[in-house]
Amino acid sequence: MLMFTTLVSTDTLATHLDGSWVIVDCRYGLTDHAWGRAQYLAGHIPGAVYASLSDDLSAPPTGTNGRHPLPCVEDMEATFGRLGIASGTQVAIYDQDAGSYASRLWWMLRYLGHDAAAVVDGGWAKWMREGRPTRAGEETRPPATFRGRRRKELRALVDEVERMVGSRDVLVVDARAPERFEGTSEPLDPKAGHIPGAVNHFYRRNVTSEGVMLPPDVLRRQFAETLGDRPPEQVVMYCGSGVTACHNLLALEHAGLHGTKLYAGSWSEWSSDPDRPVETGPARATRSD
């Protein structure tokens, strides 16, 4: 049976509304945490269950571990099981449009060894533009047993990233908007700027104006501009809180570029420690060996 591991089209999803796939709605608002669930209750793709970034896909923040800390393995397994995800189950994940929140769940599933997970290309906005069916209210699925196999090679911890500063062996890439990367604007975290030596690849570059992922060849060209000749396995991706960085990781995978790590704590964790160095202004030229 065909497995979808990066993206799935709305056409394909529309033929799998029979309950054989787990469909997860991840709509969310960074400044209004209740917005996504309210939108889900008002209308969602039939059969979809809801997962909140703050309540389901993050551990409690302590003030030093970032705004959306990655949950422990046991908590992720419990959440996936509650959503009805078992080994081998195809998961289709969507959010309001481009997939920035959906890609967080996509990455978490991959991190625990579940490859049969794909983001719905264009998300809820595309589904609605096409006049497809919706359903209101809360839906649940029978709980499943999820047993993960953690892929440590997909993640970089803060102490590892600290050692990368100034190193020519690894390229650190920031997925936030250029103004946040450069430190001219910071609406969410108390300190502005970026990790010293990082380069910028804004995640919205991966999609069209309607939130649909660009073709793989275009993505490869764009990432080549950012990474230079650096192989993807020598790259660490971060953002504000480990969410939109996952969109860059999704785009890399869709483009056939494998092996990039996520620094899940991201800028909100990095900047919480006044002893960690901060850089502002445009990125330096891409470094390579």
C-alpha positions as a Markdown table, in Angstrom:
| # | Residue | x | y | z |
|---|---|---|---|---|
| 1 | Met | 0.0 | 0.0 | 0.0 |
| 2 | Leu | 1.3 | 3.5 | -0.9 |
| 3 | Met | 2.6 | 5.4 | 2.1 |
| 4 | Phe | 2.5 | 9.2 | 2.2 |
| 5 | Thr | 5.6 | 10.6 | 4.0 |
| 6 | Thr | 5.7 | 14.3 | 3.3 |
| 7 | Leu | 2.6 | 15.8 | 1.6 |
| 8 | Val | -0.8 | 14.5 | 0.6 |
| 9 | Ser | -3.1 | 16.3 | -1.7 |
| 10 | Thr | -6.7 | 17.3 | -0.9 |
| 11 | Asp | -7.8 | 15.1 | -3.8 |
| 12 | Thr | -6.2 | 12.0 | -2.3 |
| 13 | Leu | -7.4 | 12.8 | 1.3 |
| 14 | Ala | -11.0 | 13.2 | 0.0 |
| 15 | Thr | -10.9 | 9.5 | -1.0 |
| 16 | His | -9.8 | 8.4 | 2.5 |
| 17 | Leu | -12.6 | 9.8 | 4.7 |
| 18 | Asp | -13.7 | 6.3 | 5.7 |
| 19 | Gly | -11.8 | 6.2 | 9.0 |
| 20 | Ser | -8.9 | 4.1 | 7.6 |
| 21 | Trp | -6.6 | 7.2 | 8.0 |
| 22 | Val | -6.1 | 9.3 | 11.1 |
| 23 | Ile | -6.8 | 12.9 | 10.2 |
| 24 | Val | -5.5 | 15.5 | 12.6 |
| 25 | Asp | -6.5 | 19.2 | 12.7 |
| 26 | Cys | -3.7 | 21.3 | 14.0 |
| 27 | Arg | -5.0 | 24.8 | 13.5 |
| 28 | Tyr | -3.6 | 27.2 | 16.0 |
| 29 | Gly | -3.1 | 30.9 | 16.8 |
| 30 | Leu | 0.1 | 32.0 | 18.5 |
| 31 | Thr | -1.5 | 35.0 | 20.1 |
| 32 | Asp | -4.9 | 33.2 | 20.8 |
| 33 | His | -4.3 | 29.7 | 21.9 |
| 34 | Ala | -8.0 | 28.8 | 22.0 |
| 35 | Trp | -8.6 | 29.9 | 18.4 |
| 36 | Gly | -7.7 | 26.7 | 16.7 |
| 37 | Arg | -10.0 | 24.5 | 18.8 |
| 38 | Ala | -12.8 | 26.9 | 18.3 |
| 39 | Gln | -12.3 | 26.8 | 14.5 |
| 40 | Tyr | -12.2 | 23.0 | 14.7 |
| 41 | Leu | -15.5 | 22.8 | 16.6 |
| 42 | Ala | -17.1 | 25.2 | 14.1 |
| 43 | Gly | -16.1 | 23.0 | 11.1 |
| 44 | His | -13.4 | 20.5 | 10.2 |
| 45 | Ile | -12.5 | 17.8 | 7.6 |
| 46 | Pro | -14.9 | 14.9 | 8.4 |
| 47 | Gly | -13.3 | 12.4 | 10.8 |
| 48 | Ala | -10.6 | 14.7 | 12.0 |
| 49 | Val | -9.5 | 14.8 | 15.6 |
| 50 | Tyr | -7.9 | 17.9 | 17.1 |
| 51 | Ala | -4.4 | 18.5 | 18.5 |
| 52 | Ser | -3.4 | 21.8 | 20.0 |
| 53 | Leu | 0.2 | 23.0 | 19.7 |
| 54 | Ser | 0.3 | 24.2 | 23.3 |
| 55 | Asp | -1.8 | 21.5 | 25.0 |
| 56 | Asp | -1.0 | 18.4 | 23.0 |
| 57 | Leu | 2.3 | 18.9 | 21.1 |
| 58 | Ser | 4.3 | 20.7 | 23.7 |
| 59 | Ala | 5.5 | 20.2 | 27.2 |
| 60 | Pro | 4.9 | 22.8 | 29.9 |
| 61 | Pro | 7.3 | 25.8 | 29.5 |
| 62 | Thr | 9.5 | 26.6 | 32.5 |
| 63 | Gly | 10.8 | 30.0 | 31.3 |
| 64 | Thr | 14.1 | 28.5 | 30.2 |
| 65 | Asn | 13.1 | 25.6 | 27.9 |
| 66 | Gly | 11.4 | 27.6 | 25.2 |
| 67 | Arg | 7.8 | 28.6 | 24.4 |
| 68 | His | 6.8 | 25.2 | 23.0 |
| 69 | Pro | 9.1 | 22.6 | 24.5 |
| 70 | Leu | 9.2 | 19.1 | 23.0 |
| 71 | Pro | 7.4 | 16.6 | 25.2 |
| 72 | Cys | 9.2 | 13.6 | 26.5 |
| 73 | Val | 8.9 | 10.3 | 24.5 |
| 74 | Glu | 6.3 | 8.8 | 26.9 |
| 75 | Asp | 4.0 | 11.8 | 26.6 |
| 76 | Met | 4.3 | 11.9 | 22.8 |
| 77 | Glu | 3.4 | 8.2 | 22.7 |
| 78 | Ala | 0.4 | 8.8 | 25.0 |
| 79 | Thr | -0.8 | 11.7 | 22.8 |
| 80 | Phe | -0.4 | 9.7 | 19.6 |
| 81 | Gly | -2.2 | 6.8 | 21.1 |
| 82 | Arg | -5.1 | 9.0 | 22.2 |
| 83 | Leu | -5.4 | 10.4 | 18.7 |
| 84 | Gly | -5.8 | 6.9 | 17.5 |
| 85 | Ile | -2.4 | 6.5 | 15.8 |
| 86 | Ala | -1.0 | 3.0 | 15.8 |
| 87 | Ser | 2.1 | 1.5 | 14.1 |
| 88 | Gly | 1.5 | 1.6 | 10.3 |
| 89 | Thr | -1.5 | 4.0 | 10.4 |
| 90 | Gln | -1.4 | 6.6 | 7.7 |
| 91 | Val | -1.7 | 10.1 | 9.3 |
| 92 | Ala | -2.9 | 13.2 | 7.4 |
| 93 | Ile | -2.3 | 16.5 | 9.2 |
| 94 | Tyr | -3.5 | 19.9 | 8.3 |
| 95 | Asp | -3.8 | 23.4 | 9.7 |
| 96 | Gln | -5.2 | 26.7 | 8.5 |
| 97 | Asp | -3.1 | 26.9 | 5.3 |
| 98 | Ala | 0.7 | 26.4 | 4.8 |
| 99 | Gly | 1.3 | 23.7 | 7.3 |
| 100 | Ser | 3.5 | 25.4 | 9.8 |
| 101 | Tyr | 1.7 | 23.9 | 12.8 |
| 102 | Ala | 0.9 | 20.6 | 11.0 |
| 103 | Ser | 4.5 | 20.1 | 10.3 |
| 104 | Arg | 5.3 | 20.1 | 14.0 |
| 105 | Leu | 3.2 | 16.9 | 14.5 |
| 106 | Trp | 4.6 | 15.5 | 11.3 |
| 107 | Trp | 8.2 | 15.9 | 12.6 |
| 108 | Met | 7.3 | 14.5 | 16.1 |
| 109 | Leu | 5.9 | 11.4 | 14.5 |
| 110 | Arg | 9.0 | 11.0 | 12.3 |
| 111 | Tyr | 11.2 | 11.5 | 15.4 |
| 112 | Leu | 9.5 | 8.5 | 17.0 |
| 113 | Gly | 9.9 | 6.4 | 13.9 |
| 114 | His | 6.5 | 6.8 | 12.3 |
| 115 | Asp | 7.0 | 7.6 | 8.6 |
| 116 | Ala | 3.4 | 7.2 | 7.5 |
| 117 | Ala | 2.6 | 10.8 | 8.2 |
| 118 | Ala | 1.9 | 13.6 | 5.7 |
| 119 | Val | 0.8 | 17.2 | 5.8 |
| 120 | Val | -2.2 | 18.1 | 3.7 |
| 121 | Asp | -0.9 | 20.4 | 1.0 |
| 122 | Gly | -2.7 | 23.8 | 1.2 |
| 123 | Gly | -4.5 | 22.8 | 4.4 |
| 124 | Trp | -7.9 | 23.9 | 5.5 |
| 125 | Ala | -7.9 | 26.9 | 3.2 |
| 126 | Lys | -7.5 | 24.8 | 0.1 |
| 127 | Trp | -10.1 | 22.3 | 1.3 |
| 128 | Met | -12.6 | 25.1 | 1.7 |
| 129 | Arg | -11.7 | 26.7 | -1.6 |
| 130 | Glu | -12.5 | 23.5 | -3.3 |
| 131 | Gly | -15.9 | 23.3 | -1.6 |
| 132 | Arg | -15.2 | 19.9 | 0.1 |
| 133 | Pro | -17.4 | 18.5 | 2.9 |
| 134 | Thr | -17.0 | 19.6 | 6.5 |
| 135 | Arg | -18.3 | 18.6 | 9.9 |
| 136 | Ala | -18.9 | 20.5 | 13.1 |
| 137 | Gly | -18.4 | 19.4 | 16.7 |
| 138 | Glu | -15.8 | 17.2 | 18.5 |
| 139 | Glu | -14.8 | 13.9 | 17.0 |
| 140 | Thr | -12.7 | 11.1 | 18.7 |
| 141 | Arg | -11.2 | 7.9 | 17.5 |
| 142 | Pro | -10.7 | 4.6 | 19.4 |
| 143 | Pro | -7.4 | 4.9 | 21.4 |
| 144 | Ala | -4.5 | 3.0 | 20.0 |
| 145 | Thr | -1.2 | 1.7 | 21.4 |
| 146 | Phe | 1.8 | 3.7 | 20.0 |
| 147 | Arg | 5.3 | 2.5 | 20.6 |
| 148 | Gly | 7.9 | 4.8 | 19.3 |
| 149 | Arg | 11.5 | 4.3 | 18.2 |
| 150 | Arg | 13.3 | 7.6 | 18.9 |
| 151 | Arg | 15.6 | 8.8 | 16.1 |
| 152 | Lys | 18.1 | 10.8 | 18.1 |
| 153 | Glu | 19.9 | 11.8 | 14.9 |
| 154 | Leu | 17.0 | 14.1 | 14.0 |
| 155 | Arg | 17.4 | 16.4 | 17.0 |
| 156 | Ala | 20.1 | 18.8 | 18.4 |
| 157 | Leu | 19.9 | 19.8 | 22.0 |
| 158 | Val | 20.9 | 23.3 | 23.3 |
| 159 | Asp | 24.3 | 22.2 | 24.6 |
| 160 | Glu | 25.1 | 20.8 | 21.1 |
| 161 | Val | 24.0 | 24.0 | 19.4 |
| 162 | Glu | 26.2 | 26.0 | 21.9 |
| 163 | Arg | 29.2 | 24.0 | 20.7 |
| 164 | Met | 28.3 | 24.7 | 17.1 |
| 165 | Val | 28.7 | 28.5 | 17.4 |
| 166 | Gly | 31.8 | 29.4 | 15.4 |
| 167 | Ser | 32.2 | 25.9 | 14.0 |
| 168 | Arg | 32.7 | 25.3 | 10.3 |
| 169 | Asp | 31.4 | 21.8 | 10.6 |
| 170 | Val | 27.7 | 22.7 | 11.0 |
| 171 | Leu | 25.4 | 25.3 | 9.5 |
| 172 | Val | 22.6 | 26.7 | 11.7 |
| 173 | Val | 19.6 | 27.9 | 9.8 |
| 174 | Asp | 16.8 | 30.2 | 11.2 |
| 175 | Ala | 13.3 | 29.7 | 9.8 |
| 176 | Arg | 11.8 | 33.0 | 11.1 |
| 177 | Ala | 10.9 | 36.0 | 9.1 |
| 178 | Pro | 13.9 | 38.2 | 8.1 |
| 179 | Glu | 12.9 | 41.0 | 10.5 |
| 180 | Arg | 12.9 | 38.7 | 13.5 |
| 181 | Phe | 16.2 | 37.0 | 12.4 |
| 182 | Glu | 17.9 | 40.4 | 12.0 |
| 183 | Gly | 16.5 | 41.6 | 15.3 |
| 184 | Thr | 14.6 | 44.6 | 14.0 |
| 185 | Ser | 11.3 | 43.2 | 15.3 |
| 186 | Glu | 10.5 | 40.6 | 18.0 |
| 187 | Pro | 6.8 | 40.2 | 18.8 |
| 188 | Leu | 7.0 | 37.0 | 20.8 |
| 189 | Asp | 10.3 | 36.6 | 22.7 |
| 190 | Pro | 11.9 | 39.1 | 25.1 |
| 191 | Lys | 15.2 | 39.3 | 23.2 |
| 192 | Ala | 15.7 | 40.0 | 19.5 |
| 193 | Gly | 18.3 | 38.6 | 17.2 |
| 194 | His | 19.6 | 35.2 | 16.2 |
| 195 | Ile | 22.2 | 32.6 | 17.1 |
| 196 | Pro | 25.6 | 33.8 | 16.0 |
| 197 | Gly | 26.7 | 32.5 | 12.6 |
| 198 | Ala | 23.2 | 31.4 | 11.6 |
| 199 | Val | 21.7 | 32.1 | 8.2 |
| 200 | Asn | 18.1 | 32.8 | 7.4 |
| 201 | His | 15.6 | 30.7 | 5.4 |
| 202 | Phe | 12.1 | 32.0 | 6.0 |
| 203 | Tyr | 9.7 | 29.1 | 6.0 |
| 204 | Arg | 7.1 | 31.0 | 3.9 |
| 205 | Arg | 9.5 | 30.8 | 1.0 |
| 206 | Asn | 8.5 | 27.1 | 0.7 |
| 207 | Val | 4.9 | 27.8 | -0.4 |
| 208 | Thr | 2.9 | 29.8 | -2.9 |
| 209 | Ser | 0.8 | 32.7 | -1.9 |
| 210 | Glu | -2.1 | 30.2 | -1.3 |
| 211 | Gly | 0.0 | 28.1 | 1.1 |
| 212 | Val | 0.7 | 25.2 | -1.4 |
| 213 | Met | 4.2 | 23.7 | -1.3 |
| 214 | Leu | 6.5 | 24.6 | -4.2 |
| 215 | Pro | 7.7 | 21.9 | -6.5 |
| 216 | Pro | 10.7 | 19.9 | -5.3 |
| 217 | Asp | 13.1 | 21.3 | -8.0 |
| 218 | Val | 12.2 | 24.9 | -6.9 |
| 219 | Leu | 12.7 | 24.0 | -3.3 |
| 220 | Arg | 16.1 | 22.5 | -4.1 |
| 221 | Arg | 17.2 | 25.6 | -5.8 |
| 222 | Gln | 16.0 | 27.8 | -3.0 |
| 223 | Phe | 17.7 | 25.7 | -0.3 |
| 224 | Ala | 20.9 | 25.7 | -2.4 |
| 225 | Glu | 20.9 | 29.5 | -2.1 |
| 226 | Thr | 20.7 | 29.2 | 1.7 |
| 227 | Leu | 22.9 | 26.2 | 2.3 |
| 228 | Gly | 25.5 | 26.7 | -0.4 |
| 229 | Asp | 27.3 | 23.4 | -0.9 |
| 230 | Arg | 26.6 | 22.3 | 2.7 |
| 231 | Pro | 25.0 | 18.8 | 2.7 |
| 232 | Pro | 21.7 | 18.7 | 4.6 |
| 233 | Glu | 23.1 | 16.3 | 7.3 |
| 234 | Gln | 25.4 | 19.1 | 8.4 |
| 235 | Val | 22.6 | 21.5 | 9.0 |
| 236 | Val | 20.6 | 22.3 | 12.1 |
| 237 | Met | 17.2 | 24.1 | 11.7 |
| 238 | Tyr | 15.6 | 26.3 | 14.4 |
| 239 | Cys | 12.9 | 29.1 | 14.6 |
| 240 | Gly | 11.2 | 30.8 | 17.5 |
| 241 | Ser | 9.9 | 27.8 | 19.4 |
| 242 | Gly | 10.6 | 24.7 | 17.2 |
| 243 | Val | 7.5 | 24.9 | 15.1 |
| 244 | Thr | 8.1 | 26.7 | 11.7 |
| 245 | Ala | 11.5 | 25.1 | 11.6 |
| 246 | Cys | 9.6 | 21.8 | 11.1 |
| 247 | His | 8.1 | 23.4 | 7.9 |
| 248 | Asn | 11.6 | 23.8 | 6.5 |
| 249 | Leu | 12.4 | 20.2 | 7.5 |
| 250 | Leu | 9.2 | 19.1 | 5.7 |
| 251 | Ala | 10.2 | 21.1 | 2.6 |
| 252 | Leu | 13.7 | 19.6 | 2.7 |
| 253 | Glu | 12.3 | 16.1 | 2.8 |
| 254 | His | 9.9 | 16.8 | 0.0 |
| 255 | Ala | 12.8 | 18.1 | -2.0 |
| 256 | Gly | 14.7 | 14.9 | -1.4 |
| 257 | Leu | 17.2 | 16.5 | 1.0 |
| 258 | His | 17.5 | 14.3 | 4.0 |
| 259 | Gly | 19.2 | 14.4 | 7.4 |
| 260 | Thr | 18.8 | 17.9 | 8.8 |
| 261 | Lys | 18.3 | 18.2 | 12.5 |
| 262 | Leu | 15.8 | 20.2 | 14.5 |
| 263 | Tyr | 16.9 | 22.4 | 17.5 |
| 264 | Ala | 13.5 | 22.2 | 19.1 |
| 265 | Gly | 14.1 | 24.7 | 21.9 |
| 266 | Ser | 15.0 | 27.3 | 19.2 |
| 267 | Trp | 15.3 | 31.0 | 19.8 |
| 268 | Ser | 12.9 | 31.2 | 22.8 |
| 269 | Glu | 15.1 | 28.7 | 24.7 |
| 270 | Trp | 18.4 | 30.1 | 23.4 |
| 271 | Ser | 17.6 | 33.7 | 24.3 |
| 272 | Ser | 16.3 | 32.8 | 27.8 |
| 273 | Asp | 19.9 | 32.5 | 29.1 |
| 274 | Pro | 21.6 | 35.9 | 29.2 |
| 275 | Asp | 25.0 | 34.2 | 29.0 |
| 276 | Arg | 24.3 | 32.8 | 25.5 |
| 277 | Pro | 25.7 | 35.0 | 22.7 |
| 278 | Val | 23.3 | 36.9 | 20.4 |
| 279 | Glu | 23.8 | 38.4 | 17.0 |
| 280 | Thr | 21.7 | 40.9 | 15.1 |
| 281 | Gly | 21.7 | 42.2 | 11.6 |
| 282 | Pro | 21.7 | 40.4 | 8.2 |
| 283 | Ala | 23.3 | 37.0 | 7.9 |
| 284 | Arg | 26.9 | 36.6 | 7.1 |
| 285 | Ala | 27.8 | 34.8 | 3.8 |
| 286 | Thr | 26.9 | 31.1 | 3.9 |
| 287 | Arg | 29.8 | 29.1 | 5.4 |
| 288 | Ser | 31.1 | 25.9 | 3.9 |
| 289 | Asp | 34.1 | 23.7 | 4.2 |
